[in-house]
Amino acid sequence: MKILVLGDIVGRPGRNFLSQYLQTFIEQEDISLCIANGENAAGGAGITAKTAHEIKKSGVDAITLGDHVWDQKNFENEIDQLDFISRPANLPESNPGKHHLILDRGDSRVGVFTVLGRSFMGPKVSCPFATSDRIVDDFKKQNIDQIICEIHAETTSEKESIGWHLDGRVSLVFGTHTHVPTADGRILPKGTAYQTDLGMTGPREAVLGRDIDACVGRFLDGMPRKCPVAEKDVGMQGCMIEVSNESPCSTVKYQRIELREDASS
C-alpha cells in the first residue's frame, strides 16, 4: 500500500493546486491513502469547514493540523462535525476535535496523529513524547496495522528526537511547520520512515508561502505589516511511503515528493 503525505497547505494557491493536479497524481502512482497538513489552508492561517471540504474533494483523505488550529473564527464549533480532521493530540483535553484518526483501507487499518513540539512554540501543550507513547500503545491494542506520526515543531532536534524515539514502533514520522523541505528523508534502522520537514503545498516564490516584499520589509525596518499569501511557483511537497501488513509499522520504501505547476504535465 502506498501512502502520500503532504506538507502544510498554504492558502488558496495551495488548495487550487491540489484541486487541479492531486487526483491525477494519486491515480498515476496508485496511492491508497493521502494525508495533508491543513493548518494554513484558509488565508494562510488556520482552516474552516468550507476549505476542509474543498481539500477533501481534491483527493486528500485525512487532514492534520498544527499550532494555527484555532486561528479561524468559529472553527472550534465546526471541527467536531469533520470526521476526517484531527487536531494536535497534546493540546489540553478540553479542546474540541479528534486527537487521532483511524482510516480503513482494504485489509489495513492506518492510525494517524499529530503532536506539537514545545521548543519555541506558542501553545502550552503536554509532552509530545509521552503523548506519542500513549497513542501508539492504544493503537497497538486496537490492532492498527500502520501508524503515522506528525511532529509539528520549530526545531530539527525535537523532530529528530521524536523520530528516533518512535523508530520501529510506527511506519512514518514526519515533521511540518517550517514550510521548507529537508534533505534527510530515509528509513531508520528499525524500519520507520522519517523526514524532518516535508515542506509545503503552496507558492515557492515567497517567504514560507507569504509575499516576499512584505516579509523582507519586516526584517528591514521592524514595522508590523500584513504578509499576504504569495501566488507564484505553486506546487506540493511531501513524501510517499510503501508499507506492507506482513511487517506492521515497518516501511518498505520511502520517496520524497515534489510536484510543481511548470512540471506537472
N, C-alpha and C positions, 0 to 999 in steps of 0.2 A: 504494500500500500504506500502511495506517495502522499506526503503532506506538505503543503505550501504554507509558509508563514511570512507575512509581510510587515515591514516596519511602519511606523506612525503615518497614518493617512492625514495629509495636511490640506485642509480647506477644500473648496470647490474644485481646484485643479486636480487634486489627488482623487477625488470622487469621480470626476469626469473621465480621468484616465482609466480607472477600473471599469467604469460603465462601457467604455469603448473597446478595451483590449483584454480584460481579465478572462472572460468566458472562453474566448478563443485559445488563450494560453493554457487554461485548465484542460480543454479538450485535446489540444496538441500533446500535452505532457501526461495525459491520463492521470490527472490528480484526483484523489478521492476526497480530500478534505482541505479547505482553505481557511486559515486563521489570520486575522489582521488586527493591529492595534488601531483604535479609532478615537483616541483621546484628543486629537487635534482636528477632527473631521469637520466641525462646524465653525467656520470663520477662523480656523487656525487655533481655536482654544475650546476644548470640550466637545460634546456631542449632543444631539437631540434625537428624539424618537424618529422624526422625519428623515434625518440624514442617516440614521442607523438602518432604516428600512431600505433606503436608497443603496447603501453599501451592500446589504444582504442580497438585494435584487441583482447586483452586478456579479455575484458569484461567491461572495465571502460567506462562509458557513457560521463562523463564530467571531465575535468582536471582543477584544480585551481593552482595558482602559488603564489610565495612569494617574498622575497627580493632578491632572486637569479634569478629573471625572465630574466635578460639580460646577464647572465654570459656566455652563449654560443654564439660564434661569428655568426653573421648573423641572429639570431633568431628574431630580430626586423623586419626583412624583410620577415619572414615566418609566423608570428603569425596571420596576417590578413587573411590568407588562411585556418586557422584552426578554424572552426566554433564551435568546442566542447571545446575550451580552453578560459578561462578568466584570465586576469592579475589583480593584485590588483586594486580596484576601486579608491583608494585615491592617486594613482600616478598622476603626472601632466597630464592634459587633452591632452597635445601634444604627450604623449606616444601612440604608436600603440596598437592595440588589443582591445577586448571587455572588458568592466568593469563589465559585469554581463552576465549570461546565463539564458534563459528561455527554459525549457525542457517539452515537452508534453508527458504524459504517460496516455493513455486512456482518461478518462474524467478529468484528473488532469493536472494542469499547475504548474510546480515547478520552482521557481526563486532561483538562486544561485549567491552569490557574496562573495568576499574576501576583507577585509581591513587590511592594515599593521598597527601594533602598532607604537607608536612614542618613547617609552621608550627604550633607549639603542639599537635602530635600526639605520642602516646606511642611507637608502633612506630618502630624505626630502619629506614628504607627508602631505596632508591636514588632518584635524581632522577626525579620524576614526568614532567618534560618529556622527558628522554632516553628514559625507558621508553615514553612515548606515541609518540615518533618511531619507535622501533624496531618497535613493534607495528603502527602504521599502515603503515609501509613493508612489513612482512611481509604484511599484509592485501592491499596493492596487488599484490604479486607473486602472490597466490593469487586474484586477480580477484574480490575481495569487492565486492559492489555498494554496500552501505551499511555505514557504520562508526559505532558509538555508543560514546562515551567517558564514563565516570562519574569525577568527581573528588570523592573522599570527604575533605573537609577542613574545617578550622575557619574560615579567613579568606576573606572575599569577594575580597580582592585576589589570592590564589593561584588561586582558582577562575576569576576573570575572566581572569587571565593565561593559563591553560590554554585558555580559550575562544578568545581572540584568537590564541594560538599555533597552534591547530588549525583556525581558520576557513578554509573552502574545501577542507579535507582530510578532514573527517568530516561525517556527516549531523547529529549532535547531540552537544553537550557539556552534561551536566547535573551539578549538584552535589547532594550529600547530606551528612548528618551532623548538621546543626544542628536538624532537625525543624521548622523554621519556613519556610514558603514565601516566596520573594522575588518582587517585582513587576517584575522586569527581563527576563522572558522575551521573546525576539524572534528574528528571523533576522538573523544578522550579514551584513555587506556581501558576503562571498564565498560565502554560501549555507549556512552552518552554523547550525542552531537552537541556542539557548543559554538556560539558566536557572541562576542561581547556586545556588539550593537548591529542590528540589521540595517540601519539607515532609515529612510522614509519613503513614503509613496506621495510624491509631490514635486514641486518645482526645484530644480537643482541650481538654476541661475538665480541664486538667492543666498541669504544667510539663514540657514536652518529652515528654509521654506518661506522666509519673510523678505520684503522689499530691501534691496541692497542699500540704497541711499539712506533710507530711514535708519537702518541698523548701524551703518557706518557713522552716521551723524550722531547717534547716541554716544558712541565712543569718542568722537572728536570734541564735542562740547559738553557732554554730560546732561544735556537738556532732555526732558521727557518728550516723547513724540510717539504717535501711533506707528506701528510697523505692520502694515497690511500684508496679506499673503501675496507672494510673488506669482508670476504666471508662466515663465518661460522654462524650457528644457524640462518638461514634466515626465515622470516615469515612476516605476515601482522598484523597490529594493527589498530583498528578503533572502530567504533560503528555502531549500526543498530537501526533505529527507525521505528515505525509503526505510520502512520498518516491516518486520515480519513477526507474526504471532508465535512462530516457532522459537523466537528469542524475545520474550516480553521485555519491554523497556531497554532494548538494545538496538541501536540504529545500524542498518546495513550500509547505507550510503548517505553522504551529505554533499550538498551543492549550493554555492552562493548564487543568488538570482539578481539580475539587473536587467530591466527592460525599459527602454525609453521611446518616446514618440517617433524620433527620427530613425529608429532601428526596429520598430515593432512590426513592420511589414515584411 
